Amino acid sequence: MATFLLQLAEGRDAVIEADVAGRTDAGEVVLERVDDLGRCERLHTYRAEAVTAVFRRAPVDGGGYGWLPQPADGSWWCY
């Protein structure tokens, strides 16, 4: 499971644990969990205008963990 930080347009941050995060062609940010059989279950969908930035907590150069920014536009998936 990965940890994602979403900066929301309303001025607060949301920290969410999910197996998968992505941005759809329409710009929506989706967070999903994968069950033992590999089936995805959508945990939450954020409208494109509701999210200003997405970060994934991951190892960084030099050791330790940090927040890695995800692309601000276009479609993408990260695990």
C-alpha positions as protocol buffer text, in pm:
chain_id: "A"
residue {
  index: 1
  type: MET
  ca { x: 0 y: 0 z: 0 }
}
residue {
  index: 2
  type: ALA
  ca { x: 126 y: 349 z: -84 }
}
residue {
  index: 3
  type: THR
  ca { x: 62 y: 685 z: 80 }
}
residue {
  index: 4
  type: PHE
  ca { x: -55 y: 980 z: -128 }
}
residue {
  index: 5
  type: LEU
  ca { x: -81 y: 1349 z: -38 }
}
residue {
  index: 6
  type: LEU
  ca { x: -341 y: 1550 z: -226 }
}
residue {
  index: 7
  type: GLN
  ca { x: -336 y: 1928 z: -202 }
}
residue {
  index: 8
  type: LEU
  ca { x: -696 y: 2035 z: -238 }
}
residue {
  index: 9
  type: ALA
  ca { x: -820 y: 2358 z: -394 }
}
residue {
  index: 10
  type: GLU
  ca { x: -1022 y: 2434 z: -80 }
}
residue {
  index: 11
  type: GLY
  ca { x: -695 y: 2491 z: 107 }
}
residue {
  index: 12
  type: ARG
  ca { x: -645 y: 2167 z: 299 }
}
residue {
  index: 13
  type: ASP
  ca { x: -443 y: 1851 z: 238 }
}
residue {
  index: 14
  type: ALA
  ca { x: -563 y: 1492 z: 232 }
}
residue {
  index: 15
  type: VAL
  ca { x: -327 y: 1203 z: 314 }
}
residue {
  index: 16
  type: ILE
  ca { x: -468 y: 876 z: 181 }
}
residue {
  index: 17
  type: GLU
  ca { x: -341 y: 518 z: 172 }
}
residue {
  index: 18
  type: ALA
  ca { x: -425 y: 333 z: -148 }
}
residue {
  index: 19
  type: ASP
  ca { x: -272 y: 72 z: -376 }
}
residue {
  index: 20
  type: VAL
  ca { x: -311 y: 284 z: -690 }
}
residue {
  index: 21
  type: ALA
  ca { x: -357 y: 652 z: -769 }
}
residue {
  index: 22
  type: GLY
  ca { x: -412 y: 801 z: -1109 }
}
residue {
  index: 23
  type: ARG
  ca { x: -530 y: 1092 z: -1318 }
}
residue {
  index: 24
  type: THR
  ca { x: -786 y: 1010 z: -1586 }
}
residue {
  index: 25
  type: ASP
  ca { x: -806 y: 1166 z: -1932 }
}
residue {
  index: 26
  type: ALA
  ca { x: -1078 y: 1393 z: -1791 }
}
residue {
  index: 27
  type: GLY
  ca { x: -837 y: 1513 z: -1517 }
}
residue {
  index: 28
  type: GLU
  ca { x: -1009 y: 1338 z: -1227 }
}
residue {
  index: 29
  type: VAL
  ca { x: -779 y: 1201 z: -956 }
}
residue {
  index: 30
  type: VAL
  ca { x: -879 y: 849 z: -852 }
}
residue {
  index: 31
  type: LEU
  ca { x: -757 y: 632 z: -564 }
}
residue {
  index: 32
  type: GLU
  ca { x: -808 y: 256 z: -571 }
}
residue {
  index: 33
  type: ARG
  ca { x: -748 y: -49 z: -356 }
}
residue {
  index: 34
  type: VAL
  ca { x: -669 y: -390 z: -508 }
}
residue {
  index: 35
  type: ASP
  ca { x: -808 y: -704 z: -344 }
}
residue {
  index: 36
  type: ASP
  ca { x: -635 y: -1044 z: -321 }
}
residue {
  index: 37
  type: LEU
  ca { x: -783 y: -1147 z: -658 }
}
residue {
  index: 38
  type: GLY
  ca { x: -644 y: -838 z: -834 }
}
residue {
  index: 39
  type: ARG
  ca { x: -979 y: -660 z: -862 }
}
residue {
  index: 40
  type: CYS
  ca { x: -971 y: -282 z: -820 }
}
residue {
  index: 41
  type: GLU
  ca { x: -1214 y: -104 z: -591 }
}
residue {
  index: 42
  type: ARG
  ca { x: -1236 y: 273 z: -619 }
}
residue {
  index: 43
  type: LEU
  ca { x: -1190 y: 439 z: -280 }
}
residue {
  index: 44
  type: HIS
  ca { x: -1240 y: 798 z: -389 }
}
residue {
  index: 45
  type: THR
  ca { x: -1266 y: 1018 z: -698 }
}
residue {
  index: 46
  type: TYR
  ca { x: -1175 y: 1388 z: -691 }
}
residue {
  index: 47
  type: ARG
  ca { x: -1292 y: 1626 z: -964 }
}
residue {
  index: 48
  type: ALA
  ca { x: -1010 y: 1782 z: -1168 }
}
residue {
  index: 49
  type: GLU
  ca { x: -1071 y: 2131 z: -1026 }
}
residue {
  index: 50
  type: ALA
  ca { x: -1072 y: 2002 z: -666 }
}
residue {
  index: 51
  type: VAL
  ca { x: -703 y: 1893 z: -663 }
}
residue {
  index: 52
  type: THR
  ca { x: -409 y: 2128 z: -714 }
}
residue {
  index: 53
  type: ALA
  ca { x: -125 y: 1874 z: -667 }
}
residue {
  index: 54
  type: VAL
  ca { x: -65 y: 1503 z: -596 }
}
residue {
  index: 55
  type: PHE
  ca { x: 242 y: 1355 z: -425 }
}
residue {
  index: 56
  type: ARG
  ca { x: 345 y: 995 z: -353 }
}
residue {
  index: 57
  type: ARG
  ca { x: 553 y: 906 z: -47 }
}
residue {
  index: 58
  type: ALA
  ca { x: 859 y: 719 z: -171 }
}
residue {
  index: 59
  type: PRO
  ca { x: 1232 y: 666 z: -113 }
}
residue {
  index: 60
  type: VAL
  ca { x: 1443 y: 964 z: -218 }
}
residue {
  index: 61
  type: ASP
  ca { x: 1807 y: 998 z: -318 }
}
residue {
  index: 62
  type: GLY
  ca { x: 2036 y: 995 z: -16 }
}
residue {
  index: 63
  type: GLY
  ca { x: 1805 y: 776 z: 191 }
}
residue {
  index: 64
  type: GLY
  ca { x: 1485 y: 834 z: 375 }
}
residue {
  index: 65
  type: TYR
  ca { x: 1141 y: 909 z: 235 }
}
residue {
  index: 66
  type: GLY
  ca { x: 989 y: 1217 z: 81 }
}
residue {
  index: 67
  type: TRP
  ca { x: 691 y: 1337 z: -121 }
}
residue {
  index: 68
  type: LEU
  ca { x: 745 y: 1288 z: -495 }
}
residue {
  index: 69
  type: PRO
  ca { x: 524 y: 1508 z: -713 }
}
residue {
  index: 70
  type: GLN
  ca { x: 305 y: 1342 z: -975 }
}
residue {
  index: 71
  type: PRO
  ca { x: 243 y: 1508 z: -1315 }
}
residue {
  index: 72
  type: ALA
  ca { x: 8 y: 1807 z: -1297 }
}
residue {
  index: 73
  type: ASP
  ca { x: -163 y: 1720 z: -1624 }
}
residue {
  index: 74
  type: GLY
  ca { x: -221 y: 1433 z: -1864 }
}
residue {
  index: 75
  type: SER
  ca { x: -325 y: 1085 z: -1759 }
}
residue {
  index: 76
  type: TRP
  ca { x: -103 y: 872 z: -1533 }
}
residue {
  index: 77
  type: TRP
  ca { x: -111 y: 586 z: -1282 }
}
residue {
  index: 78
  type: CYS
  ca { x: 127 y: 520 z: -994 }
}
residue {
  index: 79
  type: TYR
  ca { x: 150 y: 223 z: -759 }
}
